[in-house]
Amino acid sequence: MKKFLSIFICAVLVLTMAVGLNSKPVSAASDEDFYVKIGLFYMSTAVAEVTVVSSDGFILARTDRYGFDEIEDLRDYTSLRIEYEDGYAVVYDMDDNMIIDSVDQNLALISAAEDPDRRIVTVNGTRYRDGVVAAAYTTGPKLAVANYVTLEHYLWGVVPSEMGYQYGAEALKAQAVTARSFTLANLNKHGGGALSFDLYSKTHCQAYNGVSQERNSTTGACEATAGEILTYNGKVITAYYHAYNGGYTIDPDDVWSTKLGYLRSVRDEYTSTHTWNTSFTFDELSSILAGYELGRVEAVRVGKRLDNGAVQELVIEGSARDVSLTKNSIMSVLNLKSRWFSVLADSYSPVSLPDGSASSSGSSGGEPGVEAFYVSSSASGSARLTESSSIMVVSSSGVSEVMLPDLVVFNGKDSFMPIDGVTESVDESSGGSSVFADEIADNGVVYLSGIGYGHGVGLCQTGANNMASQGFTYEEILDYYYTDVVIEDLIDAGF
């Protein structure tokens, strides 16, 4: 039976091409549409079956990046079920009659609505736009399922899932351009297995919750920037973004491993405050780090900070060996919200953004003042500040050397003179941030007081919103957070 139906489908396709059968098929909304596949169920989330619903019925279509061609009319069916059966993805109607004996990643069930913006398919109760693709795993009774959707329709669901729909219009436009760029930079990211698709629908790619998440404000931002992407040296960029930072963004090579010219650390005067506290007993740390074979945890300390204040190395001293968590593993292993935090021995302590950030008292979003200070010394390790110490001050006018007794530091809330003992010692390798405390926790508990939420690379979403509220355009927002980028149309960029 399966062989017969497969031959039938092929015959229909041949007739379509040769004699014009279905010569006016449902097709892409315009010649400029670009389609992506977004994974809904895959690997650990794969399913044995899915139910798909379209009030306008379906068509079976052969797909590619630029549209689709109808090969079978299924408009009489408003509900269909795709099941795993003997190594195939088989389509049944709701009366258990087999409709299609085998579908794969090149065939999609697409809503038959004539208006492209009304093509809605419900997949296991969640509404998505355009169509659905499914394929069977060869290793077990599971299906991989993806949404076959135009790039712009996809963004209608992504932007409000990633940024608050109540944010300013220019911030939403900036988010639309970054999300569109990120998508195109990650085409075919998830390949192999039962089904090849571009991005997954969860936050480790981009959050995507379908039609239910769409809002007029975010759809309007997508439409106002339709087709616009960010390029660097003629190529679309991986436009990373995050919610909050600690007053600076971070170079990607200080988070992962790749250095990207368009993503360099910038002083963020516009980010908003998001503070957090968490603590770990040494027994909890021993359990979390069991695979590192460090023995009994004896102390926790900062090994190194970046010049922007983010922790670049967190050292956990053990009875058997010391463990150094670096870069993004600091967040992922300990499930932390950011890498801007103080390490404290006895209790939590308030943390604030550097002076000049949007939420700092008295800030007007103008030129930054003192950004950071650190000991100028050839010594390694910890250096106690004395009256003979000199400080390298980074400001809007450049870098200058100041003798410690002449320096007064304002950290966004308080003014103090480091020589008076407020800053008792500075680890040269740590960058000596004036915002964070670096204590050695060795009494059985470590307290972390932090600021920020996310990896800190690229556009800051709350910063973008604060810029929008101050009258900046989305082009200016993008230019602030990304280096040497150009806004282009995706067609001009070769998509």
C-alpha positions as CSV (number, residue, x, y, z in Angstrom):
1,M,0.0,0.0,0.0
2,K,2.8,2.4,0.9
3,K,4.6,1.7,-2.3
4,F,1.4,2.3,-4.3
5,L,0.7,5.7,-2.6
6,S,4.3,6.8,-3.1
7,I,4.1,6.1,-6.8
8,F,0.8,7.9,-6.9
9,I,2.3,11.1,-5.3
10,C,5.3,11.0,-7.7
11,A,2.9,10.6,-10.6
12,V,0.9,13.6,-9.5
13,L,4.1,15.6,-9.3
14,V,5.1,14.6,-12.8
15,L,1.7,15.6,-14.2
16,T,1.9,18.9,-12.4
17,M,5.2,19.7,-14.1
18,A,4.3,18.3,-17.5
19,V,0.7,19.3,-18.2
20,G,0.1,22.1,-15.7
21,L,-2.2,20.2,-13.3
22,N,-2.8,22.7,-10.4
23,S,-1.3,25.4,-12.6
24,K,-2.2,28.0,-10.0
25,P,-1.0,26.5,-6.7
26,V,-0.9,28.2,-3.4
27,S,2.5,29.6,-3.2
28,A,4.7,32.1,-1.3
29,A,3.3,35.5,-0.4
30,S,5.7,37.2,-2.8
31,D,8.9,36.6,-4.7
32,E,10.9,38.1,-1.8
33,D,9.7,35.7,0.9
34,F,12.4,33.6,2.5
35,Y,11.5,30.4,4.5
36,V,13.1,28.9,7.5
37,K,12.5,25.7,9.4
38,I,12.1,26.0,13.2
39,G,12.4,22.9,15.3
40,L,9.4,22.2,17.6
41,F,10.0,18.5,18.6
42,Y,13.5,17.1,18.2
43,M,15.7,14.4,19.8
44,S,14.8,14.4,23.5
45,T,11.5,16.2,22.8
46,A,10.6,14.0,19.8
47,V,7.1,12.6,19.7
48,A,5.4,9.5,18.4
49,E,2.6,11.6,16.8
50,V,1.3,15.1,16.3
51,T,-2.1,16.4,15.4
52,V,-2.2,19.4,13.0
53,V,-5.3,21.5,12.5
54,S,-6.1,24.2,9.9
55,S,-9.6,25.7,9.5
56,D,-8.9,26.2,5.8
57,G,-7.7,22.7,5.2
58,F,-4.3,21.7,3.9
59,I,-2.2,21.3,0.9
60,L,0.8,19.0,0.6
61,A,3.7,21.0,-0.9
62,R,7.3,20.5,-2.0
63,T,9.3,23.2,-0.3
64,D,12.5,25.2,-0.5
65,R,13.9,28.4,0.9
66,Y,12.0,30.6,-1.5
67,G,8.5,29.1,-1.5
68,F,6.6,25.9,-2.2
69,D,4.6,24.1,-4.9
70,E,1.4,22.3,-4.2
71,I,1.5,18.6,-5.2
72,E,-1.7,17.4,-3.5
73,D,-5.0,19.0,-2.5
74,L,-6.0,18.2,1.1
75,R,-8.4,21.1,1.5
76,D,-11.2,18.8,2.7
77,Y,-9.2,17.9,5.8
78,T,-9.2,20.4,8.6
79,S,-7.5,17.9,11.1
80,L,-4.8,15.4,10.3
81,R,-2.5,13.2,12.4
82,I,1.1,12.4,11.6
83,E,2.3,9.2,13.2
84,Y,5.5,7.2,13.3
85,E,4.9,3.8,11.6
86,D,7.5,1.3,10.6
87,G,10.2,3.9,10.1
88,Y,8.0,6.4,8.2
89,A,6.1,9.6,9.0
90,V,2.5,8.6,7.9
91,V,-0.4,11.0,7.6
92,Y,-3.9,9.9,8.7
93,D,-7.2,11.6,8.8
94,M,-9.1,11.7,12.1
95,D,-11.0,8.5,11.1
96,D,-7.8,6.6,10.9
97,N,-7.7,6.5,7.1
98,M,-4.2,6.7,5.7
99,I,-3.9,9.9,3.5
100,I,-0.1,10.0,2.8
101,D,2.1,6.9,3.4
102,S,5.3,8.9,3.8
103,V,6.3,12.5,4.3
104,D,9.8,13.8,4.8
105,Q,11.7,17.1,5.4
106,N,11.1,18.2,1.8
107,L,7.3,18.0,2.0
108,A,5.1,20.2,4.2
109,L,1.5,20.3,5.2
110,I,0.6,23.9,4.7
111,S,-2.6,25.8,5.5
112,A,-4.6,26.2,2.4
113,A,-5.8,29.8,3.3
114,E,-5.4,32.0,0.2
115,D,-4.3,35.0,2.3
116,P,-0.7,34.3,3.3
117,D,-1.2,36.1,6.6
118,R,-4.1,33.9,7.5
119,R,-2.3,30.6,7.1
120,I,-2.4,29.2,10.6
121,V,-1.6,25.6,11.6
122,T,-2.1,24.3,15.1
123,V,0.4,21.7,16.1
124,N,-0.5,19.7,19.3
125,G,-2.5,22.7,20.5
126,T,0.0,25.5,19.7
127,R,-0.7,27.8,16.7
128,Y,2.0,28.6,14.2
129,R,2.0,30.2,10.8
130,D,2.3,28.6,7.4
131,G,3.1,24.9,7.7
132,V,4.6,21.9,9.4
133,V,7.3,19.4,8.4
134,A,7.8,16.0,10.0
135,A,10.2,13.1,9.5
136,A,10.8,9.7,11.2
137,Y,13.8,8.7,13.2
138,T,15.4,5.5,12.0
139,T,16.5,4.5,15.5
140,G,13.1,4.5,17.2
141,P,9.4,5.2,17.2
142,K,9.8,9.0,17.2
143,L,9.1,12.0,14.9
144,A,11.1,15.2,14.5
145,V,8.7,18.1,13.8
146,A,9.4,21.6,12.5
147,N,7.5,24.7,11.5
148,Y,8.1,25.7,7.9
149,V,7.5,29.4,8.0
150,T,8.4,32.6,6.3
151,L,11.2,34.5,8.0
152,E,9.0,37.5,8.6
153,H,6.2,35.4,10.1
154,Y,8.8,33.7,12.3
155,L,9.9,37.1,13.6
156,W,6.4,38.0,14.4
157,G,6.6,35.3,17.1
158,V,10.2,35.8,18.1
159,V,10.4,39.5,18.8
160,P,7.7,39.5,21.5
161,S,9.1,36.3,23.0
162,E,12.5,37.9,23.3
163,M,11.6,41.5,24.2
164,G,8.7,43.1,26.0
165,Y,6.1,44.2,23.6
166,Q,5.6,47.4,25.6
167,Y,9.1,48.5,24.9
168,G,9.7,51.6,22.8
169,A,9.1,51.3,19.0
170,E,12.7,52.0,18.1
171,A,13.9,49.4,20.6
172,L,11.5,46.9,19.0
173,K,12.8,47.7,15.6
174,A,16.4,47.2,16.7
175,Q,15.3,43.8,18.2
176,A,13.7,42.8,14.9
177,V,16.8,43.6,12.9
178,T,19.0,41.7,15.3
179,A,16.7,38.7,15.4
180,R,16.5,38.6,11.6
181,S,20.3,38.8,11.4
182,F,20.8,36.1,14.0
183,T,18.4,33.8,12.1
184,L,20.1,34.2,8.8
185,A,23.5,33.7,10.3
186,N,22.4,30.4,11.8
187,L,20.8,28.7,8.8
188,N,21.1,24.9,8.8
189,K,22.4,25.0,12.4
190,H,20.7,21.8,13.3
191,G,21.4,19.2,10.7
192,G,21.4,15.5,10.4
193,G,19.2,13.0,12.2
194,A,15.6,12.7,11.1
195,L,15.2,16.3,10.1
196,S,17.4,19.3,9.2
197,F,16.2,22.6,10.5
198,D,17.6,26.1,11.2
199,L,16.9,27.0,14.8
200,Y,15.1,25.5,17.7
201,S,12.2,27.2,19.3
202,K,13.8,27.5,22.8
203,T,16.0,30.3,24.3
204,H,19.3,28.6,23.5
205,C,18.5,29.6,19.9
206,Q,15.7,32.2,20.0
207,A,12.5,32.0,22.0
208,Y,9.6,31.3,19.7
209,N,6.1,30.7,20.9
210,G,4.0,31.0,17.8
211,V,0.9,33.1,17.1
212,S,-0.2,33.4,20.7
213,Q,2.7,35.5,21.5
214,E,2.3,38.0,18.7
215,R,1.5,41.7,19.5
216,N,0.6,44.6,17.2
217,S,3.6,46.6,18.5
218,T,6.2,43.9,17.7
219,T,4.6,42.9,14.4
220,G,4.7,46.6,13.4
221,A,8.4,46.7,14.3
222,C,9.0,43.7,12.1
223,E,7.0,45.2,9.2
224,A,8.8,48.6,9.5
225,T,12.2,46.9,9.1
226,A,11.1,44.1,6.8
227,G,14.1,42.5,5.1
228,E,16.7,44.6,7.0
229,I,19.8,42.8,8.4
230,L,23.1,43.8,9.9
231,T,26.3,43.0,7.8
232,Y,30.0,43.3,8.5
233,N,32.4,43.2,5.6
234,G,29.5,42.2,3.4
235,K,28.3,39.2,5.5
236,V,25.4,38.9,7.8
237,I,26.4,39.0,11.5
238,T,25.5,36.7,14.3
239,A,23.7,39.5,16.2
240,Y,23.8,38.3,19.8
241,Y,21.7,40.1,22.4
242,H,21.0,40.0,26.1
243,A,18.7,41.5,28.7
244,Y,21.0,43.4,31.2
245,N,24.7,43.8,31.7
246,G,26.9,45.2,34.4
247,G,27.6,48.5,32.7
248,Y,29.6,47.1,29.8
249,T,29.1,44.5,27.1
250,I,31.5,41.6,26.7
251,D,33.7,40.5,23.8
252,P,32.4,37.1,22.5
253,D,35.9,35.6,22.9
254,D,35.7,36.4,26.6
255,V,32.5,34.3,26.7
256,W,33.0,31.5,24.2
257,S,36.0,31.2,21.9
258,T,35.4,33.2,18.7
259,K,36.6,36.7,18.2
260,L,34.3,38.8,16.1
261,G,35.2,42.2,14.9
262,Y,31.6,43.5,15.0
263,L,31.2,42.4,18.7
264,R,33.6,44.4,20.8
265,S,33.0,45.4,24.4
266,V,31.5,48.8,24.8
267,R,30.7,51.0,27.8
268,D,27.0,50.7,28.2
269,E,25.6,54.0,29.6
270,Y,22.0,52.9,29.1
271,T,21.6,49.4,30.6
272,S,19.1,49.1,33.5
273,T,19.8,47.5,36.9
274,H,19.0,43.9,37.6
275,T,20.5,42.8,40.8
276,W,20.5,39.3,42.3
277,N,21.9,37.3,45.2
278,T,22.6,33.6,45.6
279,S,24.7,31.5,47.9
280,F,26.3,28.0,47.9
281,T,27.3,25.9,50.8
282,F,30.5,24.1,50.3
283,D,28.6,20.8,50.4
284,E,26.4,22.0,47.5
285,L,29.4,23.1,45.5
286,S,31.0,19.7,46.1
287,S,27.9,18.0,44.7
288,I,27.7,20.4,41.7
289,L,31.4,19.9,40.9
290,A,31.5,16.2,41.7
291,G,32.8,15.4,38.2
292,Y,35.8,17.6,38.7
293,E,37.2,15.4,41.5
294,L,38.4,18.4,43.6
295,G,37.7,16.6,46.9
296,R,36.3,18.7,49.8
297,V,35.7,22.4,48.9
298,E,37.9,24.6,51.1
299,A,37.6,28.1,49.6
300,V,36.1,30.1,46.7
301,R,37.7,33.2,45.3
302,V,37.9,35.3,42.1
303,G,41.0,34.4,40.1
304,K,40.6,37.0,37.4
305,R,38.3,39.8,36.2
306,L,38.0,41.5,32.8
307,D,38.5,45.2,32.7
308,N,34.7,45.6,32.4
309,G,34.3,43.9,35.8
310,A,33.0,40.5,34.7
311,V,34.5,37.5,36.4
312,Q,36.7,35.7,33.9
313,E,38.0,33.0,36.3
314,L,36.4,31.7,39.5
315,V,38.6,29.5,41.6
316,I,37.2,26.7,43.8
317,E,40.0,25.4,46.1
318,G,39.6,21.8,47.0
319,S,41.4,19.3,49.2
320,A,42.5,17.2,46.2
321,R,42.9,19.9,43.6
322,D,41.7,23.4,42.6
323,V,39.1,23.9,39.9
324,S,39.0,27.0,37.7
325,L,35.7,27.9,36.1
326,T,36.3,30.3,33.2
327,K,34.3,32.3,30.7
328,N,30.8,31.0,30.1
329,S,31.2,27.9,32.2
330,I,31.0,30.2,35.3
331,M,27.4,30.8,34.5
332,S,26.5,27.4,33.0
333,V,28.0,25.2,35.8
334,L,26.7,27.3,38.7
335,N,23.5,28.4,36.9
336,L,24.2,32.1,37.5
337,K,22.4,35.0,35.9
338,S,25.5,36.8,34.9
339,R,29.3,37.1,35.4
340,W,29.2,40.5,37.1
341,F,29.2,39.6,40.8
342,S,31.0,40.0,44.1
343,V,32.4,37.0,46.0
344,L,31.7,37.5,49.7
345,A,32.6,35.5,52.7
346,D,29.9,36.4,55.3
347,S,26.8,38.0,53.7
348,Y,25.4,39.6,50.6
349,S,26.4,43.1,49.7
350,P,24.7,45.7,47.4
351,V,26.0,45.9,43.9
352,S,25.4,48.9,41.6
353,L,26.1,49.8,38.0
354,P,29.2,51.9,37.3
355,D,28.6,55.7,37.4
356,G,27.1,56.8,34.1
357,S,24.8,54.0,33.4
358,A,21.1,54.7,32.9
359,S,19.9,53.7,36.4
360,S,22.8,55.3,38.4
361,S,21.8,58.3,40.5
362,G,22.4,61.6,38.8
363,S,23.0,60.0,35.4
364,S,22.0,61.9,32.3
365,G,23.3,59.5,29.8
366,G,26.1,61.9,28.8
367,E,29.9,61.4,28.7
368,P,31.1,58.7,31.1
369,G,33.3,59.7,34.0
370,V,35.8,57.3,35.7
371,E,35.2,53.9,34.2
372,A,37.7,51.7,36.1
373,F,40.9,51.8,38.1
374,Y,43.6,49.3,38.8
375,V,47.0,49.1,40.4
376,S,49.9,50.0,38.2
377,S,52.6,47.6,39.4
378,S,54.9,45.0,38.0
379,A,54.2,42.7,40.8
380,S,52.0,39.7,40.3
381,G,49.2,38.5,42.5
382,S,47.7,40.7,45.3
383,A,49.2,44.1,45.9
384,R,48.1,46.1,48.9
385,L,47.4,49.8,48.1
386,T,49.8,52.2,49.8
387,E,50.4,56.0,49.5
388,S,53.1,55.3,46.9
389,S,50.7,53.3,44.7
390,S,49.6,54.8,41.4
391,I,46.3,54.3,39.7
392,M,45.6,54.1,35.9
393,V,42.4,56.1,35.4
394,V,40.4,55.3,32.2
395,S,38.1,58.2,31.3
396,S,36.4,59.8,28.3
397,S,39.6,61.8,27.7
398,G,42.0,58.9,27.7
399,V,44.2,57.1,30.2
400,S,46.2,58.9,32.9
401,E,48.3,58.0,35.9
402,V,47.2,59.3,39.3
403,M,48.9,58.9,42.7
404,L,46.6,57.2,45.1
405,P,46.4,60.0,47.7
406,D,45.1,62.3,45.1
407,L,42.3,60.0,43.8
408,V,38.6,60.1,44.9
409,V,36.4,57.4,43.5
410,F,32.6,57.7,43.0
411,N,31.0,54.3,42.4
412,G,27.6,55.5,41.5
413,K,26.4,55.9,45.1
414,D,29.3,56.8,47.3
415,S,32.5,58.7,47.1
416,F,35.6,57.4,48.8
417,M,39.4,57.5,48.8
418,P,41.0,54.1,48.3
419,I,43.9,55.0,50.6
420,D,41.5,55.3,53.5
421,G,41.1,51.5,53.4
422,V,37.8,51.1,51.6
423,T,39.6,49.3,48.9
424,E,41.9,47.3,51.1
425,S,43.7,45.3,48.4
426,V,43.5,44.8,44.7
427,D,44.4,41.7,42.7
428,E,46.2,43.0,39.7
429,S,45.1,40.1,37.6
430,S,41.4,40.8,38.4
431,G,41.2,44.3,37.0
432,G,40.5,45.8,40.3
433,S,36.9,46.8,39.7
434,S,35.5,49.5,42.0
435,V,32.0,48.0,41.8
436,F,32.7,44.5,43.0
437,A,34.2,42.9,46.2
438,D,36.6,40.0,45.9
439,E,36.8,38.3,49.2
440,I,38.0,34.8,49.9
441,A,35.1,32.7,51.1
442,D,36.5,29.9,53.3
443,N,33.9,29.4,56.1
444,G,31.7,26.8,54.5
445,V,29.5,29.2,52.5
446,V,30.1,31.6,49.6
447,Y,27.8,34.5,49.0
448,L,27.4,36.0,45.5
449,S,25.8,39.4,44.9
450,G,25.5,40.2,41.2
451,I,24.1,42.5,38.6
452,G,22.9,41.8,35.1
453,Y,21.1,39.0,33.3
454,G,22.5,37.2,30.3
455,H,25.9,36.6,28.6
456,G,26.4,40.3,28.0
457,V,27.4,40.1,24.3
458,G,25.9,42.4,21.7
459,L,22.8,44.5,22.0
460,C,21.4,45.1,25.6
461,Q,17.7,44.9,25.4
462,T,16.9,47.2,28.4
463,G,19.6,49.5,27.2
464,A,18.0,49.7,23.8
465,N,14.7,50.5,25.5
466,N,16.3,53.3,27.5
467,M,17.9,54.7,24.4
468,A,14.6,54.6,22.6
469,S,13.0,56.5,25.5
470,Q,15.6,59.2,25.1
471,G,14.9,59.7,21.4
472,F,17.5,57.5,19.7
473,T,16.5,55.7,16.5
474,Y,16.9,52.0,16.0
475,E,19.8,52.7,13.6
476,E,21.6,54.6,16.3
477,I,20.8,51.9,18.9
478,L,22.3,49.2,16.6
479,D,25.4,51.4,15.9
480,Y,25.9,51.8,19.6
481,Y,26.1,48.1,20.4
482,Y,27.7,46.7,17.3
483,T,30.9,47.8,15.7
484,D,31.3,48.8,12.0
485,V,28.1,47.2,10.9
486,V,25.9,48.2,7.9
487,I,22.1,47.8,7.6
488,E,21.3,46.0,4.3
489,D,18.4,44.3,2.7
490,L,18.7,40.6,2.9
491,I,18.2,40.2,-0.9
492,D,21.1,42.6,-1.5
493,A,23.2,40.5,0.9
494,G,22.6,37.4,-1.2
495,F,19.7,35.7,0.5
